[in-house]
Amino acid sequence: MDERDQTGGAGHDPRSAVPAESGPEAPEAPERRSAAEDVERELVLMFRRARNLSTTVAAHVHPELDPASYSLLLMIDEMGPMRGMDVAERIGLDKSTVSRQIATLVQLDLLERVPDPDDGRARRVRLSELGRERLAQVRGERSKHLRREFAAWSTDDLTTLARLLSRLNEMM
C-alpha cells in the first residue's frame, strides 16, 4: 500500500481526518477508543499537575496567594485593566466571589483600583507595580525551566505540540 492509499489521496491531511461514519451512533474502532482513552488519561494527569504547579507558582508570586487568584492575575495582565463585573463574566464566577478575590489581591498589593476612563463612577482593576514585577519574575523562572525541559525535544516535535495544543484549546 503506498502513501496515497494510507492518507486517502493526494493532498489529504490524515491529522484532520474525521471517520466517514462519525457521530454518536457510529461504531468506534478499538484502536481509536484506546487512543482516545490514552488522551483522556494524559489530560487528567496534565490538569492535575497544572493545578499543583499553579499552587507552587502562586506561592512564589505571594505566600498568601491562592491558585484561583493567581489565574485572575494572569487574566488581568493579559487583558489589561478591567471592571470587576467584566472579570466575573469572563471567568464564569459570580460577582461576589470575584469581588472577594479582587479585594484580597488589592490587600496583597498585587492589584490596584483605578478610575474607569469610560465611566467616572466605575473603577477598574489592574496589576500594581509589585504585581507586575512578581508575575514577570515567576514567568521568567518558568520559561527558563521549560526551555531546559524541552532542550532534548526536536523543533519539529515542539512545533507539532504547539499546533496540537492550539487545536485542543480551540475545542475546549
HUPELIN-V831518 format. One record per backbone hydrogen bond with DSSP energy under -0.5 kcal/mol. NH is the residue of the N-H (numbers start at 1). CO is the residue of the C=O. If there is no record, write none. Layout:
NH;CO + NH;CO
//
This chain:
5;2 + 6;2 + 7;3 + 8;4 + 9;4 + 12;9 + 14;12 + 16;13 + 17;14 + 22;20 + 26;23 + 29;27 + 33;29 + 34;30 + 35;31 + 36;32 + 37;33 + 38;34 + 39;35 + 40;36 + 41;37 + 42;38 + 43;39 + 44;40 + 45;41 + 46;42 + 47;43 + 48;44 + 49;45 + 50;46 + 51;47 + 52;48 + 53;49 + 54;50 + 55;51 + 56;52 + 57;53 + 58;54 + 59;55 + 60;56 + 61;57 + 62;58 + 65;62 + 70;66 + 71;67 + 72;68 + 73;69 + 74;70 + 75;71 + 76;72 + 77;73 + 78;74 + 79;75 + 80;76 + 82;125 + 86;83 + 87;83 + 88;84 + 89;85 + 90;86 + 91;87 + 92;88 + 93;88 + 98;94 + 99;95 + 100;96 + 101;97 + 102;98 + 103;99 + 104;100 + 105;101 + 106;102 + 107;103 + 108;104 + 109;106 + 110;105 + 111;105 + 112;126 + 114;124 + 116;119 + 116;122 + 117;115 + 119;116 + 122;119 + 124;114 + 125;82 + 126;112 + 128;110 + 131;109 + 132;128 + 133;129 + 134;130 + 135;131 + 136;132 + 137;133 + 138;134 + 139;135 + 140;136 + 141;137 + 142;138 + 143;139 + 144;140 + 145;141 + 146;142 + 147;143 + 148;144 + 149;145 + 150;146 + 151;148 + 153;150 + 158;154 + 159;155 + 160;156 + 161;157 + 162;158 + 163;159 + 164;160 + 165;161 + 166;162 + 167;163 + 168;164 + 169;165 + 170;166 + 171;167 + 172;168
//
